[in-house]
């Protein structure tokens, strides 16, 4: 009798186990999705980091946020290398020369490690190289200063592989006003800037409205015949008054135009607390420089943060969930088709959120999206398909224009 009772109990437990839903291993599922998806991150600042501190990124590096081994772990297979030129070079000269050097550097990554990296100048190349297990290195120019007032330089840099251009950076330039600069000579776009946008459309270079003033954004939206991108911006909803991020009406208009907003991971872009800390640190750093003339301006960024942190406790880092909130916000305003990733790895210093400290961390983001109920198909759109769609639209428009001329 006892044996029969135990057998019956065992059978009931087995039936219950079979009937109960299995708890998925979301971390394992996230790693699978990362490995099987095209992950496009539209803003990796490795070239300018390596320009001043050379390292072999085909191997693990002790510094920085990007190298080949970590990209493999994270599943990153289509990073846009940022061809960044500091805003100060607009006045002093040298923007074009530096841009050429950084493009040469990216070409060098491929030349020395062809089994790991390949240049990508089209969505089809990204897909083909993904199938072959090669990381595609696309290039975007951060700051239009290297154009140097000559439309023919757009053709030159297109031929060199540039596939998006951020029109301005931290200062207004000869193309557009900057969101960071109080001096706004153009009240948006310059007359030359209008021609730049039109020529970028003609060539198939995506127009990036990160960094530009709100007025410039609305004018670019009116001029461009092709969907726009914000290569590394986040939602102003979470950082009120921070013009560098995008306001809700801008996000909606970007989406209506068919464009895509690539979320910046930097803590100061993601939470108001981190932004406030950074603003106070910057102001204190300027005062510190004034009181300590033996230091150079760069020391305010390299040495002073540690001094400031000793007194004020350090940067209040954003969390992975904070970054996910920005993705949710864009989706709620528009749809799943208008958001992607533009981390700003190697560009935002030691301000990256917990859980997203380098390019090995994309599975953490994917796991977070799974926990929030996003489907695998939706996640693949966020990871890269949305950006590839816009890139293809730019390419298709240029092809149509070339057949008519």
C-alpha positions in Angstrom: 0.0 0.0 0.0 2.8 2.4 1.0 4.6 1.7 -2.2 1.5 2.3 -4.3 1.0 5.7 -2.5 4.6 6.7 -3.2 4.3 5.7 -6.8 1.1 7.7 -7.2 2.7 10.7 -5.6 5.7 10.5 -7.9 3.4 10.3 -10.9 1.5 13.4 -9.7 4.7 15.3 -9.2 5.9 14.3 -12.7 2.6 15.5 -14.2 2.8 18.8 -12.3 6.4 19.3 -13.5 5.4 18.6 -17.1 2.4 21.0 -16.9 4.3 23.8 -15.3 5.9 26.3 -17.7 9.7 26.0 -17.8 11.6 29.1 -16.6 13.7 30.2 -19.5 17.4 30.9 -19.1 17.2 34.4 -20.3 21.0 35.0 -20.0 21.6 32.0 -22.3 18.9 33.2 -24.7 20.4 36.6 -24.8 23.8 35.3 -25.7 22.2 33.2 -28.5 20.4 36.2 -29.9 23.6 38.3 -29.7 25.6 35.7 -31.6 22.9 35.2 -34.3 22.0 38.8 -34.9 23.6 41.7 -36.8 24.5 44.2 -34.1 25.1 47.7 -35.5 26.5 50.2 -33.0 26.7 53.5 -34.8 29.2 55.2 -32.5 32.5 53.6 -31.4 35.2 56.2 -30.7 38.1 53.7 -30.9 40.0 55.6 -33.7 40.6 58.8 -31.8 41.4 56.9 -28.6 44.0 54.8 -30.5 45.4 57.9 -32.2 46.7 59.2 -28.9 47.2 55.8 -27.2 48.1 53.2 -29.8 47.1 49.6 -29.1 46.5 46.4 -31.1 42.7 46.0 -31.0 42.9 42.6 -32.8 43.9 41.4 -29.3 42.6 42.1 -25.8 43.6 45.6 -24.7 44.0 46.8 -21.1 42.4 50.2 -21.8 39.4 51.4 -23.8 36.0 49.9 -24.4 36.5 48.2 -27.8 38.7 45.4 -29.0 38.2 42.2 -31.1 38.0 39.7 -28.2 35.4 41.7 -26.3 33.4 42.4 -29.5 33.2 38.6 -30.1 31.9 38.1 -26.5 29.3 40.8 -27.0 28.3 39.8 -30.5 29.2 43.2 -31.9 29.7 42.6 -35.6 29.0 45.9 -37.3 30.4 48.9 -35.4 30.7 52.3 -37.0 34.2 53.6 -36.3 33.8 57.3 -35.5 36.1 59.5 -37.5 36.0 62.3 -34.9 37.7 65.7 -35.3 37.7 68.1 -32.3 35.6 71.3 -32.8 38.6 73.6 -32.1 40.2 72.5 -35.4 37.5 74.4 -37.3 39.3 77.6 -36.4 42.9 76.4 -36.2 42.9 74.0 -39.2 43.8 70.4 -39.5 40.3 68.8 -39.5 40.7 67.1 -42.9 44.2 65.9 -42.2 43.1 64.3 -38.9 40.1 62.7 -40.6 42.4 61.2 -43.3 44.7 59.8 -40.6 41.8 58.2 -38.8 40.4 56.6 -42.0 43.9 55.3 -42.7 43.9 53.8 -39.2 40.6 52.0 -39.8 41.9 50.7 -43.1 45.0 49.5 -41.2 42.9 47.4 -38.8 41.6 45.5 -41.8 45.0 45.3 -43.6 46.7 43.7 -40.5 43.7 41.5 -39.4 41.8 40.5 -42.5 40.6 37.4 -40.8 38.9 39.5 -38.2 37.8 42.8 -39.8 36.6 44.0 -43.1 35.5 47.5 -44.3 31.8 47.9 -44.9 30.4 50.6 -47.2 26.9 49.1 -47.7 24.2 47.1 -45.8 24.8 44.2 -48.2 28.5 44.0 -47.3 27.5 44.0 -43.6 25.2 41.0 -44.2 27.7 39.1 -46.3 30.5 39.6 -43.8 28.2 38.6 -41.0 27.6 35.3 -42.8 31.3 34.9 -43.1 32.0 35.5 -39.4 33.9 38.8 -40.1 33.4 42.0 -38.1 32.3 44.8 -40.4 34.0 48.2 -39.8 31.8 50.9 -41.2 32.8 54.6 -40.8 30.9 57.7 -39.7 32.4 61.2 -39.6 31.7 62.9 -36.3 31.8 66.7 -37.1 31.5 68.0 -40.6 34.5 70.3 -40.1 36.7 68.2 -42.5 34.5 69.2 -45.4 36.2 72.6 -45.2 33.6 74.4 -47.2 34.1 72.2 -50.3 31.3 70.0 -51.6 33.8 67.9 -53.5 35.2 66.8 -50.1 31.9 64.9 -49.6 32.6 62.8 -52.6 36.2 62.3 -51.4 35.2 61.0 -48.0 32.4 58.9 -49.5 35.0 57.3 -51.7 37.1 56.7 -48.6 34.1 54.9 -47.0 32.3 57.5 -44.8 28.6 56.6 -44.7 27.2 59.1 -42.2 28.3 62.6 -41.2 27.4 64.3 -37.9 27.0 67.8 -39.1 28.6 69.6 -36.1 30.1 68.7 -32.8 30.6 70.8 -29.6 30.9 74.1 -31.4 29.0 75.6 -34.3 30.9 75.2 -37.6 30.5 76.3 -41.2 27.7 73.7 -41.7 25.4 73.9 -38.7 24.9 75.3 -35.2 25.8 73.0 -32.3 23.5 72.2 -29.4 26.4 72.8 -27.0 27.4 76.2 -28.3 25.7 79.5 -27.3 27.1 81.1 -30.4 24.7 80.2 -33.2 25.5 82.2 -36.3 23.2 80.3 -38.6 20.1 80.0 -36.5 20.2 76.3 -37.7 21.9 75.4 -41.0 24.1 77.6 -43.0 23.4 78.1 -46.7 26.4 75.8 -47.3 24.9 73.4 -44.8 21.7 73.1 -46.9 23.9 72.2 -49.9 25.8 69.7 -47.8 22.6 67.8 -46.8 21.4 67.8 -50.4 24.8 66.4 -51.6 24.9 63.8 -48.8 21.4 62.6 -50.1 22.8 62.5 -53.6 25.8 60.4 -52.6 24.1 58.1 -50.2 25.7 59.4 -47.0 23.3 59.2 -44.0 22.6 62.6 -42.4 23.3 62.5 -38.6 21.5 65.1 -36.5 23.2 64.2 -33.1 25.0 67.3 -31.7 23.2 69.9 -33.8 20.9 72.6 -32.3 17.1 72.1 -32.3 16.7 74.7 -35.1 19.3 72.8 -37.2 17.4 69.6 -36.6 14.1 70.9 -37.9 15.8 72.5 -40.9 17.6 69.3 -41.8 14.4 67.4 -41.5 12.8 69.8 -44.1 15.7 69.6 -46.5 16.6 65.9 -46.5 14.8 63.6 -48.9 16.1 60.6 -47.0 15.4 59.4 -43.5 17.8 60.8 -40.8 19.7 59.2 -38.0 20.6 60.4 -34.6 23.8 58.3 -34.3 24.3 58.7 -30.5 21.6 60.6 -28.7 19.1 59.8 -25.9 15.7 61.1 -24.8 15.5 64.6 -23.4 12.5 63.4 -21.4 14.9 62.0 -18.8 17.3 64.9 -18.9 15.1 68.1 -19.0 16.8 71.1 -20.6 19.7 69.1 -22.1 19.5 70.1 -25.8 22.1 67.5 -26.8 19.4 64.9 -26.3 16.2 64.7 -28.4 12.9 66.2 -27.3 9.7 64.1 -27.7 8.4 66.1 -30.7 11.8 65.7 -32.4 11.7 61.9 -31.8 8.2 61.7 -33.3 9.2 63.8 -36.3 12.4 61.7 -36.9 10.2 58.6 -36.9 7.6 60.1 -39.2 10.5 60.8 -41.6 11.4 57.1 -41.4 14.6 57.7 -39.3 16.1 56.0 -36.4 17.4 57.2 -33.0 20.5 55.3 -31.7 20.6 55.4 -27.9 23.7 56.8 -26.3 24.8 54.8 -23.2 26.8 57.5 -21.4 25.3 58.1 -17.9 25.2 61.9 -18.5 22.9 61.3 -21.5 20.7 58.8 -19.6 19.9 60.3 -16.1 19.4 63.8 -14.8 21.5 62.9 -11.7 24.6 62.0 -13.7 24.1 65.1 -15.9 23.9 67.4 -12.9 27.0 65.9 -11.4 28.9 66.3 -14.7 27.8 69.9 -15.0 28.9 70.8 -11.5 32.2 68.9 -12.1 32.8 70.9 -15.3 32.2 74.2 -13.6 34.4 73.3 -10.7 37.1 72.2 -13.2 37.2 75.5 -14.9 37.6 77.2 -11.5 40.3 74.8 -10.6 42.2 75.6 -13.8 41.9 79.3 -13.1 43.4 78.8 -9.6 46.1 76.4 -10.8 47.7 77.9 -13.9 50.4 75.2 -13.8 47.9 72.8 -15.3 46.7 72.6 -18.9 43.1 72.7 -20.1 43.2 68.9 -20.8 43.9 68.3 -17.2 40.4 69.4 -16.3 39.2 66.2 -18.1 42.1 63.9 -17.2 43.2 64.8 -13.7 40.4 66.9 -12.1 37.6 64.3 -12.1 39.5 62.2 -9.6 40.1 65.2 -7.4 36.4 66.2 -7.6 35.3 62.6 -6.9 37.2 62.5 -3.7 35.1 65.3 -2.3 31.7 64.6 -3.9 31.7 60.8 -4.2 32.1 60.2 -7.9 29.8 59.9 -10.8 26.3 58.5 -10.0 26.3 56.0 -12.8 23.2 55.2 -14.7 22.0 51.6 -14.7 21.2 49.1 -17.5 17.5 49.6 -16.6 17.9 53.4 -17.2 19.2 52.8 -20.7 16.3 50.4 -21.3 13.9 53.1 -20.2 15.1 55.3 -23.1 14.5 52.5 -25.5 11.0 52.0 -24.1 10.3 55.7 -24.3 11.2 55.9 -28.0 9.1 52.8 -28.8 6.1 54.2 -26.8 6.3 57.5 -28.8 6.8 55.9 -32.2 7.2 52.2 -32.7 9.7 49.4 -32.6 11.1 50.5 -36.0 12.8 53.7 -34.9 15.3 52.9 -32.2 18.7 51.4 -32.2 22.1 51.5 -30.4 24.8 54.3 -30.6 26.7 53.5 -27.3 29.5 56.1 -27.6 31.9 53.5 -26.3 35.4 55.0 -26.1 33.8 58.4 -26.3 32.2 59.1 -22.9 35.1 58.1 -20.7 34.3 56.7 -17.3 30.6 57.5 -17.4 29.2 54.2 -18.7 26.3 52.6 -16.9 26.6 49.6 -14.7 26.1 46.5 -16.8 27.2 48.2 -20.0 30.8 49.0 -19.4 32.2 47.8 -22.7 31.4 46.1 -26.0 31.2 42.7 -24.3 28.0 43.8 -22.6 25.4 43.7 -25.4 24.0 40.4 -24.1 23.1 42.2 -20.8 21.1 44.7 -22.8 19.4 41.9 -24.7 18.5 40.0 -21.5 17.0 43.2 -20.2 14.9 43.6 -23.3 13.7 40.0 -23.0 12.7 40.6 -19.3 10.6 43.6 -20.5 8.8 41.4 -23.0 10.4 42.3 -26.3 10.2 39.6 -28.9 13.3 38.2 -30.6 12.2 39.9 -33.8 11.8 43.3 -32.1 15.2 42.9 -30.5 16.8 42.2 -33.8 15.3 45.5 -35.1 16.8 47.4 -32.2 20.2 45.7 -32.5 20.7 46.5 -36.2 17.9 46.0 -38.6 16.4 49.4 -38.1 19.6 51.2 -38.9 20.3 48.9 -41.9 16.9 49.9 -43.2 17.7 53.6 -43.1 21.2 53.0 -44.6 19.6 51.0 -47.4 17.1 53.9 -48.0 20.0 56.3 -48.3 21.7 54.0 -50.8 18.5 53.4 -52.8 17.8 57.2 -53.1 21.4 57.8 -54.3 21.0 55.1 -56.9 17.8 56.7 -58.2 19.5 60.1 -58.3 22.4 58.7 -60.2 20.2 57.3 -62.9 18.5 60.6 -63.5 21.7 62.6 -64.0 
